[in-house]
Amino acid sequence: MKSIFHLAASRGKVSFGWLNSYHSFSFGQFHDAQKMNFGALRVLNDDRIIGGSGFGKHPHDNMEIVSIPLSGGLEHEDSTGRKAVIKQNDVQIMSAGTGLQHAEKNHSENDETSFLQIWVLPKDRNIKPRYDQKTFDPAERKNKIQTIVSPNNDETVWINQDAWFSLTNLDEGKKVTYNLNKEGNGVYVFLLSGTLTVNGTQLNTRDGLGIWESEQVELEATSQAEVLLIEVPMKIN
């Protein structure tokens, strides 16, 4: 087993007044040669947007872009004609493929919205742009693992990569085992809240731990803990 540990305080931070964003990997103004990616996981941004603000229309191509709202609502509009609002317990994915433009803004004029934006390098390049969105029952991740993104399950949002995203909400003292889905993959454990040990390593809120060359990962909550697991190929084509 190999691993890499990222303290929450080691993340890059940018503030534009309307946006406060923490970057687990190099992005925009934040560059760290040691934090370019974790396998096919390229971006993990922890964003907060004030009311009435957002990202104007901008282009993407050949990237799998996953948005996970943590509070509030996020409006999405893209050049395929898609318009949608995503809220807590929703998951959205945009396979940018050959290229598209999109805009994201806070659905509220007054209240802050927080969400994770995650980029994964695609398996196949130049596919037709694709959008998917689903709502997930939080009860289905209480002290167990709930898969929300995968390449092979109609109950999840589909991703153009051999990647799986999962959530779990653990009571203090509860344990779960995450079994990796594919040989050669690794899993990045991102602690949304609480305290957690992962294969014996202690994590605090917003810490990240990447593990690879292992078939499974053991998680134990040392207090109430909300966890995101991102399994991706470690070899980038």
N, C-alpha and C positions, 0 to 999 in steps of 0.2 A: 504493500500500500504506500502511495505517495500522497502528500497533502501540501496545501499552501493556505496560510491564514491571513486574513485581511481585517485588521481592526476597523471599526466604524470611523474612528478619528483619522484614519489614514486616507479616507476618500477625498477626492477633489471636491471643492465647493465653489459654486458661482452664485451670485445674487444680482439680479437686474431690477430689483424693486418689485416688479410684478411676478417674478419667478425666483424661487430658491431651489437649487438643485445640487444633489450630492452624487458624485460619479464614482462607482466602484472600479471602473476601468477608464483608461485614457479616453477623453472625449472633449471636443471643443478646445477651450482654453487650458484644460487640465491634461498634462502629458507626463506619464511616468513609464519609462521603458520597461519596467518590471511588471506593469499592470496594463498590458495591451489587450489581453483576452484570457479566457479560460477555455481552451479548445475552441469550439465553434461559438461559444458565448462571447460576443464582442462588446456589448454595452449593457450596463445595469444602472439606470438612472433613477434616483429617488426624488421626485419632483413635487413641489408645492406651488400652486398658482393662485394668486389673489382673485377675488371676484371681478368679473367683467373683463378678464384678460386671457391671453392665450397665444399660441404659436400661429402665425400667419401661414398662408399656403406656401409649401416648400416641396422640393422633389426628393424621391428615393428610387433606387433600383437595386435589384438583386440583394435583398435583405428581408429576413423574416422579423417583423416588428410586432411585439406583444405588449399590450397595455393592460395593466391590472389596477383599477381604481381601489384606493384604500379608504377614501372618504369623499363625500361630495359627488359631483357628476361631471363628466367630460364629454363635450360635443365633438363629433368627428364629421368631417366632410372631405370627400376626395374626388379626383377627376374621373372616377368611374360612375359618378352620380350618386354614390352612397352617402346618406346622411343618417346619423345615429347618435344616441346618447348612451354612454355606459356609466354604470354606477357600481358601488360596492357589491361584491359577489358576482359581477360580470367580468368576463375576460374577452378581450378583442385581439384578433390577429390580422395583420395585413401582410400578404406576400407581395412584395413590391415588384418582383420579376423584371419584366422589360422596362418598367418605369411608370410612375404615376406621381401626382402631386396630392398633398393632403394638408388640412389645417385642423388644429385642435384648440379648443378654448374651454374655459370654465363655464359650466352650464348655468351657474349662479352669478348674478350681478354683485352679490354681497359676501357670500361665504367662500372660504378657501376650499380648494379641491386638492387632494393629494393622490398621486398615482405612481406606479412603477412603469417605466418604459424600458423594454428589454429587446436588444437586437441579437439575432442569431444568424450566422452565415448560412446560406441556403445549401441544400443538397444538390439541386438542379438549378442552373442559371437560365435566365431569360424565359421563364415560364410566363403565362398570361397572368397579369395581376389578379389577386384574389383576396376576398375579405370574408372573415367569419367572426361571429360573436355569439356567446352563450352565457346564460346565468346558471350559477352553481349553488346548490343548497349547502349552507355552512354546517348544517348538522351532519353532513356526510364526511366531514373532516375532523369531527370531534374524537380525539384520541385514536384516529386512524388516518391513513393516507388517502387523499382524494386527488386523482389525476385530472388535470384541467386542460392540458395541451399534449397532443401526441400525433404521430403520423398514421395511426392504425386503429382508431377507436371513434366511432360516430358520436359517442356521448361527450366527447371533448371537442375543443377547437383543433382543426387540422393544421399541421405545420409541415413545410417543405424541408424536412430534415429528420434524421433519426434522433429526435430529441423528445423528451418528456418533461413537462412541468407538473409539479404536485404541490398541494398545500396540506398542512396538518395543524391542528389546534390542540395542544396537549395540556392536560391538567398537571399540576405539580406532582412529580413522582412517576408519571406515566412514561412508558417506553414504547417505541415503535421501531421496526426494522424496515429500511428501504432497500429493496432488491433491484439492482440495476437491470435495465431491460435489454441491453446489448453489450456484447464484448467489445472492448476498446473505448467505451464511453467512460466519462467521469461525471461526478455530480457536484454542483456548487450549492452549498447550504447557506441560505440568507435568512438570518433571524429577524423577523419583523418586530417582535416584541418579546420581553421576558428574558429568561436565562435558560441555557441548554447545554448539555454535554453531547458532543458528537464524536464517537469512537474515542472517548476519554478527554477530548479537548473542550474546554469551557468557552462558550460564546455568550456575549451580552447583546443587547438590542442593537441591530443593524450591523453586527459583525458578519463576516462571510468566511466560509471554509470550503475550499475545493479539495476533493478527494478523487483519486484515480488509481488504476491498477488494483481495484478491489471489487468484489462481486456484490457487497452489501455495505450498508451504513447503519450504525446503531445510534438512535437519538433518545435521550432521556431528559425530560423537563425538570429543571431544578427550581422553577417557579412556573406559573402559567406562561405558556410559550406559543407564539404563532410563527410558523416556519414555512418558507418557500424553498422547494428543491428544484433545481434546474439541471437535468441530465442532458449532456451533449456529447458528440464525438470529440475525442481529444486530438485526433489527426485531422488537419484541415487540408482539403484537396487544393 
